Amino acid sequence: MSQLDLASLVRNIPDFPQPGIQFKDITTLIGNGPAFQQVIDSLVDRYSGMQLDAIVGVESRGFIFGAPLALRLGLGLVPVRKPGKLPADTFQIEYSLEYGTNKLEIHRDALNAGARVVVVDDLLATGGTIEATAKLVEQAGGSIVEMAFVIELAFLNGREKLAPHSVFSLIQY
Ligand code: AMP
């Protein structure tokens, strides 16, 4: 089957959620069945055969892509969530945003020691969110094989910030 141009299905929303930010809206991508399927197929192609133990999805758009990837690979999905959402004992991390700070949590018992995981989010911007996620995964005993994104805003150099972690993305701007 011919490949769709995924980038053309991402909608650009200027000045959302604040002036100067061009928001990459994935609802137009995931609302297109063959395009959504192509995204997941591409991730499955990359990660089948890598002997992973789990997929880690970052709230909330990371779940949209992480869940079907985990399902197709026959793996469990481990959610990294905003504070107060996970009911059992958690590790928590606070990290800086452009303005202010944010917190994320993972269940302490979510991963087996040495578990090989891929962390998934919809978009890599500065890398702060996924860097914090990586620290949580490592605190919980996991080992990160790769960080996977549907979209990478390459001009923000998040990839360099995340080195030596391996970064994979399907669409680059
Ligand atoms: P960062 O921590 O800077 O890499 O930001 C990544 C997180 O913020 C991801 O979870 C994205 O969903 C969201 N995000 C950041 N910038 C954008 C953008 N321009 N369009 C859509 N989502 C964004």
Backbone and ligand atoms as CSV (ligand in chain L), in Angstrom:
chain,resi,resn,atom,element,x,y,z
A,1,MET,N,N,0.849,-1.202,0.000
A,1,MET,CA,C,0.000,0.000,0.000
A,1,MET,C,C,0.883,1.250,0.000
A,2,SER,N,N,0.471,2.277,-0.751
A,2,SER,CA,C,1.309,3.474,-0.804
A,2,SER,C,C,1.296,4.202,0.545
A,3,GLN,N,N,2.387,4.877,0.812
A,3,GLN,CA,C,2.543,5.543,2.096
A,3,GLN,C,C,1.920,6.935,2.041
A,4,LEU,N,N,1.212,7.291,3.098
A,4,LEU,CA,C,0.626,8.627,3.201
A,4,LEU,C,C,1.693,9.612,3.669
A,5,ASP,N,N,1.508,10.865,3.303
A,5,ASP,CA,C,2.401,11.917,3.793
A,5,ASP,C,C,1.875,12.343,5.166
A,6,LEU,N,N,2.448,11.765,6.210
A,6,LEU,CA,C,1.933,11.981,7.571
A,6,LEU,C,C,2.013,13.449,7.987
A,7,ALA,N,N,3.098,14.114,7.596
A,7,ALA,CA,C,3.286,15.519,8.012
A,7,ALA,C,C,2.132,16.386,7.520
A,8,SER,N,N,1.618,16.060,6.338
A,8,SER,CA,C,0.539,16.888,5.776
A,8,SER,C,C,-0.765,16.701,6.547
A,9,LEU,N,N,-0.832,15.665,7.386
A,9,LEU,CA,C,-2.050,15.408,8.166
A,9,LEU,C,C,-1.986,15.990,9.574
A,10,VAL,N,N,-0.832,16.559,9.936
A,10,VAL,CA,C,-0.730,17.249,11.224
A,10,VAL,C,C,-1.176,18.689,11.003
A,11,ARG,N,N,-2.089,19.147,11.840
A,11,ARG,CA,C,-2.624,20.507,11.660
A,11,ARG,C,C,-1.830,21.484,12.522
A,12,ASN,N,N,-1.456,22.597,11.920
A,12,ASN,CA,C,-0.726,23.643,12.649
A,12,ASN,C,C,-1.696,24.677,13.181
A,13,ILE,N,N,-1.649,24.901,14.492
A,13,ILE,CA,C,-2.521,25.910,15.107
A,13,ILE,C,C,-1.638,27.023,15.668
A,14,PRO,N,N,-1.645,28.185,15.036
A,14,PRO,CA,C,-0.800,29.262,15.535
A,14,PRO,C,C,-1.290,29.810,16.880
A,15,ASP,N,N,-0.335,30.232,17.702
A,15,ASP,CA,C,-0.634,30.921,18.965
A,15,ASP,C,C,-1.509,30.109,19.919
A,16,PHE,N,N,-1.274,28.789,19.968
A,16,PHE,CA,C,-1.963,27.929,20.942
A,16,PHE,C,C,-0.919,27.091,21.665
A,17,PRO,N,N,-0.978,26.957,22.976
A,17,PRO,CA,C,-1.935,27.535,23.928
A,17,PRO,C,C,-1.570,28.958,24.341
A,18,GLN,N,N,-0.480,29.483,23.777
A,18,GLN,CA,C,-0.139,30.876,24.090
A,18,GLN,C,C,0.531,31.519,22.878
A,19,PRO,N,N,0.558,32.844,22.813
A,19,PRO,CA,C,1.118,33.530,21.657
A,19,PRO,C,C,2.553,33.083,21.379
A,20,GLY,N,N,2.849,32.891,20.099
A,20,GLY,CA,C,4.206,32.522,19.697
A,20,GLY,C,C,4.444,31.035,19.572
A,21,ILE,N,N,3.535,30.206,20.121
A,21,ILE,CA,C,3.684,28.748,20.003
A,21,ILE,C,C,2.852,28.275,18.824
A,22,GLN,N,N,3.489,27.493,17.939
A,22,GLN,CA,C,2.716,26.862,16.875
A,22,GLN,C,C,2.433,25.428,17.307
A,23,PHE,N,N,1.188,25.168,17.645
A,23,PHE,CA,C,0.794,23.869,18.182
A,23,PHE,C,C,0.633,22.858,17.051
A,24,LYS,N,N,1.254,21.693,17.218
A,24,LYS,CA,C,1.116,20.598,16.257
A,24,LYS,C,C,-0.051,19.728,16.714
A,25,ASP,N,N,-1.149,19.836,16.005
A,25,ASP,CA,C,-2.391,19.155,16.382
A,25,ASP,C,C,-2.452,17.788,15.708
A,26,ILE,N,N,-2.333,16.737,16.536
A,26,ILE,CA,C,-2.342,15.374,15.974
A,26,ILE,C,C,-3.746,14.812,15.801
A,27,THR,N,N,-4.777,15.557,16.212
A,27,THR,CA,C,-6.136,14.986,16.096
A,27,THR,C,C,-6.511,14.733,14.641
A,28,THR,N,N,-5.960,15.542,13.746
A,28,THR,CA,C,-6.243,15.346,12.318
A,28,THR,C,C,-5.495,14.134,11.759
A,29,LEU,N,N,-4.386,13.781,12.403
A,29,LEU,CA,C,-3.624,12.587,11.999
A,29,LEU,C,C,-4.314,11.319,12.510
A,30,ILE,N,N,-4.646,11.307,13.802
A,30,ILE,CA,C,-5.234,10.082,14.370
A,30,ILE,C,C,-6.695,9.910,13.969
A,31,GLY,N,N,-7.293,10.993,13.471
A,31,GLY,CA,C,-8.667,10.902,12.975
A,31,GLY,C,C,-8.757,10.259,11.601
A,32,ASN,N,N,-7.598,10.029,10.993
A,32,ASN,CA,C,-7.523,9.402,9.669
A,32,ASN,C,C,-7.061,7.955,9.881
A,33,GLY,N,N,-7.960,7.009,9.681
A,33,GLY,CA,C,-7.672,5.610,10.011
A,33,GLY,C,C,-6.398,5.072,9.375
A,34,PRO,N,N,-6.268,5.195,8.039
A,34,PRO,CA,C,-5.047,4.662,7.403
A,34,PRO,C,C,-3.782,5.367,7.896
A,35,ALA,N,N,-3.874,6.661,8.209
A,35,ALA,CA,C,-2.690,7.381,8.699
A,35,ALA,C,C,-2.321,6.905,10.105
A,36,PHE,N,N,-3.330,6.749,10.956
A,36,PHE,CA,C,-3.083,6.255,12.319
A,36,PHE,C,C,-2.440,4.864,12.249
A,37,GLN,N,N,-2.991,4.051,11.360
A,37,GLN,CA,C,-2.467,2.695,11.180
A,37,GLN,C,C,-1.018,2.736,10.701
A,38,GLN,N,N,-0.725,3.665,9.791
A,38,GLN,CA,C,0.644,3.783,9.266
A,38,GLN,C,C,1.630,4.180,10.366
A,39,VAL,N,N,1.200,5.083,11.236
A,39,VAL,CA,C,2.052,5.490,12.359
A,39,VAL,C,C,2.380,4.272,13.224
A,40,ILE,N,N,1.336,3.533,13.600
A,40,ILE,CA,C,1.555,2.391,14.494
A,40,ILE,C,C,2.352,1.295,13.783
A,41,ASP,N,N,2.043,1.055,12.504
A,41,ASP,CA,C,2.804,0.044,11.745
A,41,ASP,C,C,4.293,0.399,11.721
A,42,SER,N,N,4.597,1.691,11.537
A,42,SER,CA,C,6.003,2.114,11.461
A,42,SER,C,C,6.712,1.870,12.786
A,43,LEU,N,N,6.011,2.147,13.880
A,43,LEU,CA,C,6.617,1.923,15.194
A,43,LEU,C,C,6.778,0.421,15.465
A,44,VAL,N,N,5.779,-0.356,15.060
A,44,VAL,CA,C,5.863,-1.815,15.245
A,44,VAL,C,C,7.045,-2.361,14.439
A,45,ASP,N,N,7.205,-1.895,13.200
A,45,ASP,CA,C,8.331,-2.354,12.367
A,45,ASP,C,C,9.654,-2.076,13.067
A,46,ARG,N,N,9.741,-0.893,13.667
A,46,ARG,CA,C,11.011,-0.540,14.291
A,46,ARG,C,C,11.294,-1.360,15.555
A,47,TYR,N,N,10.251,-1.634,16.334
A,47,TYR,CA,C,10.508,-2.202,17.665
A,47,TYR,C,C,10.260,-3.697,17.789
A,48,SER,N,N,9.644,-4.321,16.774
A,48,SER,CA,C,9.514,-5.774,16.893
A,48,SER,C,C,10.917,-6.337,16.675
A,49,GLY,N,N,11.297,-7.314,17.447
A,49,GLY,CA,C,12.648,-7.865,17.300
A,49,GLY,C,C,13.688,-7.177,18.171
A,50,MET,N,N,13.298,-6.146,18.915
A,50,MET,CA,C,14.268,-5.475,19.789
A,50,MET,C,C,14.261,-6.037,21.205
A,51,GLN,N,N,13.509,-7.095,21.406
A,51,GLN,CA,C,13.469,-7.767,22.717
A,51,GLN,C,C,13.182,-6.807,23.865
A,52,LEU,N,N,12.080,-6.110,23.708
A,52,LEU,CA,C,11.652,-5.171,24.745
A,52,LEU,C,C,10.835,-5.896,25.806
A,53,ASP,N,N,10.741,-5.271,26.979
A,53,ASP,CA,C,9.938,-5.822,28.064
A,53,ASP,C,C,8.682,-5.004,28.327
A,54,ALA,N,N,8.688,-3.730,27.944
A,54,ALA,CA,C,7.512,-2.879,28.193
A,54,ALA,C,C,7.594,-1.621,27.342
A,55,ILE,N,N,6.429,-1.012,27.144
A,55,ILE,CA,C,6.330,0.309,26.530
A,55,ILE,C,C,5.891,1.279,27.618
A,56,VAL,N,N,6.574,2.408,27.712
A,56,VAL,CA,C,6.201,3.446,28.667
A,56,VAL,C,C,5.563,4.594,27.887
A,57,GLY,N,N,4.337,4.949,28.251
A,57,GLY,CA,C,3.628,6.045,27.589
A,57,GLY,C,C,3.522,7.241,28.514
A,58,VAL,N,N,3.701,8.435,27.958
A,58,VAL,CA,C,3.659,9.662,28.758
A,58,VAL,C,C,2.306,10.339,28.593
A,59,GLU,N,N,1.662,10.661,29.748
A,59,GLU,CA,C,0.348,11.320,29.738
A,59,GLU,C,C,0.421,12.618,28.945
A,60,SER,N,N,-0.595,12.907,28.186
A,60,SER,CA,C,-1.648,11.959,27.873
A,60,SER,C,C,-1.568,11.506,26.423
A,61,ARG,N,N,-0.927,12.308,25.577
A,61,ARG,CA,C,-0.931,11.899,24.166
A,61,ARG,C,C,0.028,10.750,23.886
A,62,GLY,N,N,0.953,10.500,24.813
A,62,GLY,CA,C,1.806,9.321,24.663
A,62,GLY,C,C,1.010,8.030,24.760
A,63,PHE,N,N,-0.122,8.088,25.470
A,63,PHE,CA,C,-0.959,6.881,25.593
A,63,PHE,C,C,-1.615,6.524,24.256
A,64,ILE,N,N,-1.920,7.555,23.470
A,64,ILE,CA,C,-2.622,7.317,22.193
A,64,ILE,C,C,-1.778,6.446,21.270
A,65,PHE,N,N,-0.465,6.640,21.321
A,65,PHE,CA,C,0.427,5.875,20.450
A,65,PHE,C,C,1.054,4.700,21.199
A,66,GLY,N,N,1.310,4.876,22.485
A,66,GLY,CA,C,1.957,3.817,23.259
A,66,GLY,C,C,1.074,2.592,23.419
A,67,ALA,N,N,-0.222,2.813,23.623
A,67,ALA,CA,C,-1.117,1.670,23.879
A,67,ALA,C,C,-1.220,0.738,22.667
A,68,PRO,N,N,-1.508,1.260,21.474
A,68,PRO,CA,C,-1.572,0.326,20.350
A,68,PRO,C,C,-0.218,-0.304,20.008
A,69,LEU,N,N,0.861,0.422,20.252
A,69,LEU,CA,C,2.186,-0.159,20.009
A,69,LEU,C,C,2.422,-1.338,20.958
A,70,ALA,N,N,2.139,-1.120,22.253
A,70,ALA,CA,C,2.321,-2.196,23.232
A,70,ALA,C,C,1.480,-3.417,22.859
A,71,LEU,N,N,0.235,-3.144,22.502
A,71,LEU,CA,C,-0.688,-4.233,22.147
A,71,LEU,C,C,-0.150,-5.041,20.971
A,72,ARG,N,N,0.296,-4.337,19.940
A,72,ARG,CA,C,0.793,-5.027,18.736
A,72,ARG,C,C,2.075,-5.809,19.016
A,73,LEU,N,N,2.875,-5.334,19.991
A,73,LEU,CA,C,4.128,-6.028,20.312
A,73,LEU,C,C,3.915,-7.106,21.368
A,74,GLY,N,N,2.689,-7.180,21.895
A,74,GLY,CA,C,2.410,-8.165,22.942
A,74,GLY,C,C,3.046,-7.800,24.267
A,75,LEU,N,N,3.239,-6.498,24.496
A,75,LEU,CA,C,3.891,-6.022,25.718
A,75,LEU,C,C,2.907,-5.257,26.594
A,76,GLY,N,N,3.288,-5.087,27.864
A,76,GLY,CA,C,2.496,-4.255,28.753
A,76,GLY,C,C,2.787,-2.787,28.515
A,77,LEU,N,N,1.830,-1.960,28.903
A,77,LEU,CA,C,1.970,-0.499,28.816
A,77,LEU,C,C,2.106,0.052,30.230
A,78,VAL,N,N,3.153,0.845,30.454
A,78,VAL,CA,C,3.374,1.479,31.758
A,78,VAL,C,C,3.088,2.967,31.618
A,79,PRO,N,N,2.098,3.482,32.332
A,79,PRO,CA,C,1.777,4.903,32.225
A,79,PRO,C,C,2.644,5.769,33.139
A,80,VAL,N,N,3.157,6.859,32.588
A,80,VAL,CA,C,3.767,7.934,33.376
A,80,VAL,C,C,2.736,9.048,33.393
A,81,ARG,N,N,2.329,9.465,34.631
A,81,ARG,CA,C,1.160,10.332,34.740
A,81,ARG,C,C,1.429,11.582,35.539
A,82,LYS,N,N,0.526,12.510,35.403
A,82,LYS,CA,C,0.572,13.726,36.208
A,82,LYS,C,C,0.291,13.368,37.673
A,83,PRO,N,N,0.719,14.197,38.626
A,83,PRO,CA,C,0.594,13.844,40.041
A,83,PRO,C,C,-0.850,13.587,40.471
A,84,GLY,N,N,-0.977,12.618,41.381
A,84,GLY,CA,C,-2.279,12.356,41.982
A,84,GLY,C,C,-3.162,11.424,41.189
A,85,LYS,N,N,-2.672,10.915,40.064
A,85,LYS,CA,C,-3.499,10.035,39.227
A,85,LYS,C,C,-3.222,8.563,39.489
A,86,LEU,N,N,-1.970,8.231,39.810
A,86,LEU,CA,C,-1.621,6.821,40.014
A,86,LEU,C,C,-1.911,6.440,41.460
A,87,PRO,N,N,-2.633,5.342,41.685
A,87,PRO,CA,C,-3.156,5.053,43.018
A,87,PRO,C,C,-2.180,4.367,43.980
A,88,ALA,N,N,-1.181,3.652,43.489
A,88,ALA,CA,C,-0.256,2.935,44.386
A,88,ALA,C,C,0.977,3.806,44.643
A,89,ASP,N,N,1.989,3.251,45.326
A,89,ASP,CA,C,3.197,4.035,45.640
A,89,ASP,C,C,3.906,4.455,44.361
A,90,THR,N,N,4.342,5.716,44.348
A,90,THR,CA,C,4.970,6.240,43.124
A,90,THR,C,C,6.347,6.842,43.403
A,91,PHE,N,N,7.137,6.943,42.353
A,91,PHE,CA,C,8.268,7.865,42.307
A,91,PHE,C,C,7.765,9.116,41.602
A,92,GLN,N,N,8.224,10.279,42.086
A,92,GLN,CA,C,7.782,11.537,41.478
A,92,GLN,C,C,8.999,12.359,41.077
A,93,ILE,N,N,8.874,13.106,39.999
A,93,ILE,CA,C,9.941,14.010,39.585
A,93,ILE,C,C,9.326,15.362,39.220
A,94,GLU,N,N,10.061,16.421,39.576
A,94,GLU,CA,C,9.646,17.767,39.196
A,94,GLU,C,C,10.661,18.279,38.183
A,95,TYR,N,N,10.193,18.912,37.133
A,95,TYR,CA,C,11.119,19.409,36.115
A,95,TYR,C,C,10.666,20.780,35.630
A,96,SER,N,N,11.590,21.505,35.028
A,96,SER,CA,C,11.316,22.890,34.621
A,96,SER,C,C,10.706,22.957,33.233
A,97,LEU,N,N,9.746,23.833,33.099
A,97,LEU,CA,C,9.200,24.177,31.785
A,97,LEU,C,C,9.699,25.579,31.448
A,98,GLU,N,N,9.329,26.068,30.286
A,98,GLU,CA,C,9.735,27.417,29.913
A,98,GLU,C,C,9.271,28.407,30.990
A,99,TYR,N,N,8.023,28.229,31.431
A,99,TYR,CA,C,7.508,29.029,32.538
A,99,TYR,C,C,7.036,28.069,33.603
A,100,GLY,N,N,7.692,28.082,34.791
A,100,GLY,CA,C,7.250,27.257,35.907
A,100,GLY,C,C,7.776,25.834,35.850
A,101,THR,N,N,7.102,24.960,36.602
A,101,THR,CA,C,7.539,23.567,36.698
A,101,THR,C,C,6.359,22.632,36.512
A,102,ASN,N,N,6.697,21.365,36.312
A,102,ASN,CA,C,5.703,20.326,36.122
A,102,ASN,C,C,6.152,19.091,36.905
A,103,LYS,N,N,5.230,18.209,37.197
A,103,LYS,CA,C,5.583,16.972,37.897
A,103,LYS,C,C,5.020,15.769,37.153
A,104,LEU,N,N,5.743,14.659,37.247
A,104,LEU,CA,C,5.276,13.399,36.675
A,104,LEU,C,C,5.530,12.284,37.684
A,105,GLU,N,N,4.770,11.200,37.540
A,105,GLU,CA,C,4.911,10.057,38.449
A,105,GLU,C,C,4.874,8.739,37.686
A,106,ILE,N,N,5.516,7.736,38.315
A,106,ILE,CA,C,5.431,6.348,37.826
A,106,ILE,C,C,5.202,5.459,39.039
A,107,HIS,N,N,4.486,4.373,38.873
A,107,HIS,CA,C,4.344,3.417,39.976
A,107,HIS,C,C,5.700,2.792,40.278
A,108,ARG,N,N,6.029,2.713,41.556
A,108,ARG,CA,C,7.334,2.161,41.968
A,108,ARG,C,C,7.539,0.743,41.479
A,109,ASP,N,N,6.443,-0.028,41.402
A,109,ASP,CA,C,6.583,-1.443,41.028
A,109,ASP,C,C,6.210,-1.700,39.568
A,110,ALA,N,N,6.244,-0.635,38.750
A,110,ALA,CA,C,5.759,-0.777,37.370
A,110,ALA,C,C,6.672,-1.615,36.485
A,111,LEU,N,N,7.967,-1.636,36.817
A,111,LEU,CA,C,8.929,-2.305,35.932
A,111,LEU,C,C,9.749,-3.326,36.718
A,112,ASN,N,N,10.099,-4.425,36.061
A,112,ASN,CA,C,11.044,-5.370,36.656
A,112,ASN,C,C,12.455,-4.796,36.533
A,113,ALA,N,N,13.348,-5.195,37.442
A,113,ALA,CA,C,14.729,-4.702,37.400
A,113,ALA,C,C,15.355,-5.022,36.041
A,114,GLY,N,N,15.914,-4.001,35.418
A,114,GLY,CA,C,16.588,-4.191,34.133
A,114,GLY,C,C,15.654,-4.263,32.935
A,115,ALA,N,N,14.373,-4.030,33.135
A,115,ALA,CA,C,13.415,-4.117,32.028
A,115,ALA,C,C,13.821,-3.187,30.882
A,116,ARG,N,N,13.801,-3.737,29.677
A,116,ARG,CA,C,14.165,-2.958,28.482
A,116,ARG,C,C,12.901,-2.275,27.943
A,117,VAL,N,N,12.905,-0.949,27.947
A,117,VAL,CA,C,11.688,-0.229,27.572
A,117,VAL,C,C,11.942,0.799,26.473
A,118,VAL,N,N,10.886,1.075,25.728
A,118,VAL,CA,C,10.842,2.239,24.840
A,118,VAL,C,C,9.836,3.206,25.431
A,119,VAL,N,N,10.229,4.472,25.570
A,119,VAL,CA,C,9.293,5.489,26.049
A,119,VAL,C,C,8.698,6.202,24.839
A,120,VAL,N,N,7.387,6.459,24.910
A,120,VAL,CA,C,6.665,7.001,23.755
A,120,VAL,C,C,5.918,8.271,24.137
A,121,ASP,N,N,6.086,9.297,23.331
A,121,ASP,CA,C,5.252,10.492,23.460
A,121,ASP,C,C,4.893,10.979,22.059
A,122,ASP,N,N,3.923,11.871,21.989
A,122,ASP,CA,C,3.505,12.327,20.656
A,122,ASP,C,C,4.548,13.227,20.020
A,123,LEU,N,N,5.210,14.056,20.855
A,123,LEU,CA,C,6.023,15.116,20.267
A,123,LEU,C,C,7.233,15.424,21.139
A,124,LEU,N,N,8.384,15.579,20.502
A,124,LEU,CA,C,9.605,16.027,21.178
A,124,LEU,C,C,9.807,17.508,20.862
A,125,ALA,N,N,9.746,18.320,21.917
A,125,ALA,CA,C,10.040,19.752,21.739
A,125,ALA,C,C,11.409,20.006,22.380
A,126,THR,N,N,11.461,20.584,23.580
A,126,THR,CA,C,12.762,20.830,24.216
A,126,THR,C,C,13.378,19.564,24.813
A,127,GLY,N,N,12.536,18.556,25.054
A,127,GLY,CA,C,13.036,17.299,25.640
A,127,GLY,C,C,12.872,17.222,27.145
A,128,GLY,N,N,12.368,18.272,27.765
A,128,GLY,CA,C,12.244,18.273,29.227
A,128,GLY,C,C,11.326,17.184,29.750
A,129,THR,N,N,10.207,16.997,29.079
A,129,THR,CA,C,9.228,15.996,29.529
A,129,THR,C,C,9.809,14.592,29.465
A,130,ILE,N,N,10.454,14.294,28.356
A,130,ILE,CA,C,10.947,12.916,28.180
A,130,ILE,C,C,12.201,12.689,29.016
A,131,GLU,N,N,12.957,13.733,29.257
A,131,GLU,CA,C,14.135,13.592,30.129
A,131,GLU,C,C,13.672,13.241,31.557
A,132,ALA,N,N,12.627,13.917,32.014
A,132,ALA,CA,C,12.074,13.615,33.334
A,132,ALA,C,C,11.515,12.194,33.355
A,133,THR,N,N,10.839,11.818,32.287
A,133,THR,CA,C,10.298,10.457,32.182
A,133,THR,C,C,11.417,9.431,32.262
A,134,ALA,N,N,12.514,9.712,31.574
A,134,ALA,CA,C,13.649,8.778,31.572
A,134,ALA,C,C,14.192,8.590,32.980
A,135,LYS,N,N,14.257,9.672,33.736
A,135,LYS,CA,C,14.761,9.560,35.106
A,135,LYS,C,C,13.826,8.691,35.949
A,136,LEU,N,N,12.517,8.870,35.760
A,136,LEU,CA,C,11.552,8.039,36.496
A,136,LEU,C,C,11.705,6.565,36.132
A,137,VAL,N,N,11.842,6.292,34.845
A,137,VAL,CA,C,11.981,4.904,34.378
A,137,VAL,C,C,13.223,4.281,34.997
A,138,GLU,N,N,14.306,5.038,35.024
A,138,GLU,CA,C,15.554,4.500,35.580
A,138,GLU,C,C,15.427,4.304,37.094
A,139,GLN,N,N,14.738,5.237,37.754
A,139,GLN,CA,C,14.514,5.098,39.191
A,139,GLN,C,C,13.699,3.832,39.495
A,140,ALA,N,N,12.783,3.526,38.594
A,140,ALA,CA,C,11.939,2.334,38.780
A,140,ALA,C,C,12.653,1.058,38.330
A,141,GLY,N,N,13.900,1.188,37.901
A,141,GLY,CA,C,14.695,0.006,37.567
A,141,GLY,C,C,14.752,-0.335,36.094
A,142,GLY,N,N,14.122,0.468,35.255
A,142,GLY,CA,C,14.089,0.185,33.821
A,142,GLY,C,C,15.324,0.672,33.095
A,143,SER,N,N,15.512,0.139,31.906
A,143,SER,CA,C,16.631,0.518,31.041
A,143,SER,C,C,16.050,0.991,29.705
A,144,ILE,N,N,16.387,2.210,29.304
A,144,ILE,CA,C,15.748,2.783,28.113
A,144,ILE,C,C,16.501,2.393,26.851
A,145,VAL,N,N,15.794,1.704,25.988
A,145,VAL,CA,C,16.379,1.283,24.713
A,145,VAL,C,C,16.286,2.431,23.710
A,146,GLU,N,N,15.141,3.129,23.715
A,146,GLU,CA,C,14.970,4.251,22.786
A,146,GLU,C,C,13.804,5.122,23.253
A,147,MET,N,N,13.840,6.374,22.787
A,147,MET,CA,C,12.742,7.311,23.003
A,147,MET,C,C,12.071,7.540,21.653
A,148,ALA,N,N,10.768,7.285,21.573
A,148,ALA,CA,C,10.070,7.337,20.282
A,148,ALA,C,C,9.009,8.429,20.275
A,149,PHE,N,N,8.976,9.173,19.184
A,149,PHE,CA,C,8.021,10.270,19.024
A,149,PHE,C,C,7.399,10.198,17.644
A,150,VAL,N,N,6.165,10.650,17.552
A,150,VAL,CA,C,5.574,10.789,16.223
A,150,VAL,C,C,6.175,12.028,15.563
A,151,ILE,N,N,6.298,13.114,16.333
A,151,ILE,CA,C,6.766,14.396,15.787
A,151,ILE,C,C,7.987,14.873,16.564
A,152,GLU,N,N,8.982,15.385,15.837
A,152,GLU,CA,C,10.168,15.983,16.466
A,152,GLU,C,C,10.318,17.418,15.949
A,153,LEU,N,N,10.330,18.372,16.886
A,153,LEU,CA,C,10.625,19.759,16.492
A,153,LEU,C,C,12.148,19.904,16.540
A,154,ALA,N,N,12.780,19.535,15.435
A,154,ALA,CA,C,14.245,19.373,15.416
A,154,ALA,C,C,14.968,20.683,15.711
A,155,PHE,N,N,14.315,21.798,15.371
A,155,PHE,CA,C,14.969,23.097,15.565
A,155,PHE,C,C,15.133,23.445,17.049
A,156,LEU,N,N,14.497,22.696,17.934
A,156,LEU,CA,C,14.654,22.937,19.373
A,156,LEU,C,C,15.775,22.098,19.995
A,157,ASN,N,N,16.390,21.238,19.171
A,157,ASN,CA,C,17.570,20.465,19.600
A,157,ASN,C,C,17.339,19.574,20.818
A,158,GLY,N,N,16.103,19.104,21.003
A,158,GLY,CA,C,15.822,18.190,22.112
A,158,GLY,C,C,16.679,16.941,22.049
A,159,ARG,N,N,16.923,16.474,20.847
A,159,ARG,CA,C,17.704,15.250,20.628
A,159,ARG,C,C,19.092,15.351,21.275
A,160,GLU,N,N,19.700,16.544,21.129
A,160,GLU,CA,C,21.045,16.723,21.714
A,160,GLU,C,C,20.985,16.710,23.238
A,161,LYS,N,N,19.940,17.335,23.773
A,161,LYS,CA,C,19.772,17.353,25.223
A,161,LYS,C,C,19.629,15.940,25.790
A,162,LEU,N,N,19.032,15.055,24.996
A,162,LEU,CA,C,18.730,13.705,25.480
A,162,LEU,C,C,19.882,12.727,25.304
A,163,ALA,N,N,20.921,13.132,24.585
A,163,ALA,CA,C,22.074,12.248,24.379
A,163,ALA,C,C,22.611,11.803,25.736
A,164,PRO,N,N,23.085,10.560,25.899
A,164,PRO,CA,C,23.307,9.551,24.864
A,164,PRO,C,C,22.105,8.654,24.578
A,165,HIS,N,N,20.901,9.029,25.047
A,165,HIS,CA,C,19.740,8.208,24.703
A,165,HIS,C,C,19.503,8.246,23.199
A,166,SER,N,N,19.019,7.149,22.685
A,166,SER,CA,C,18.687,7.066,21.270
A,166,SER,C,C,17.278,7.637,21.058
A,167,VAL,N,N,17.131,8.482,20.063
A,167,VAL,CA,C,15.852,9.150,19.783
A,167,VAL,C,C,15.387,8.782,18.378
A,168,PHE,N,N,14.089,8.414,18.273
A,168,PHE,CA,C,13.507,8.077,16.969
A,168,PHE,C,C,12.230,8.895,16.779
A,169,SER,N,N,12.047,9.440,15.580
A,169,SER,CA,C,10.804,10.158,15.282
A,169,SER,C,C,10.371,9.879,13.855
A,170,LEU,N,N,9.051,9.971,13.640
A,170,LEU,CA,C,8.505,9.681,12.309
A,170,LEU,C,C,8.400,10.926,11.442
A,171,ILE,N,N,8.170,12.082,12.063
A,171,ILE,CA,C,7.983,13.336,11.323
A,171,ILE,C,C,8.886,14.380,11.945
A,172,GLN,N,N,9.676,15.067,11.141
A,172,GLN,CA,C,10.562,16.099,11.682
A,172,GLN,C,C,10.207,17.471,11.078
A,173,TYR,N,N,10.274,18.498,11.933
A,173,TYR,CA,C,10.105,19.884,11.461
A,173,TYR,C,C,11.373,20.646,11.797
L,1,AMP,P1,P,9.063,19.197,25.775
L,1,AMP,O1,O,9.102,18.762,27.199
L,1,AMP,O2,O,9.495,20.611,25.586
L,1,AMP,O3,O,9.834,18.255,24.871
L,1,AMP,O4,O,7.553,19.193,25.338
L,1,AMP,C1,C,6.961,18.012,24.979
L,1,AMP,C2,C,5.550,17.892,25.469
L,1,AMP,O5,O,4.795,19.100,25.297
L,1,AMP,C3,C,4.854,16.826,24.679
L,1,AMP,O6,O,4.117,16.026,25.593
L,1,AMP,C4,C,3.967,17.554,23.711
L,1,AMP,O7,O,2.721,16.942,23.650
L,1,AMP,C5,C,3.861,18.977,24.236
L,1,AMP,N1,N,4.230,20.006,23.236
L,1,AMP,C6,C,5.296,20.837,23.301
L,1,AMP,N2,N,5.352,21.675,22.252
L,1,AMP,C7,C,4.294,21.359,21.474
L,1,AMP,C8,C,3.798,21.857,20.212
L,1,AMP,N3,N,4.409,22.844,19.540
L,1,AMP,N4,N,2.698,21.264,19.702
L,1,AMP,C9,C,2.072,20.274,20.365
L,1,AMP,N5,N,2.478,19.773,21.537
L,1,AMP,C10,C,3.573,20.293,22.099
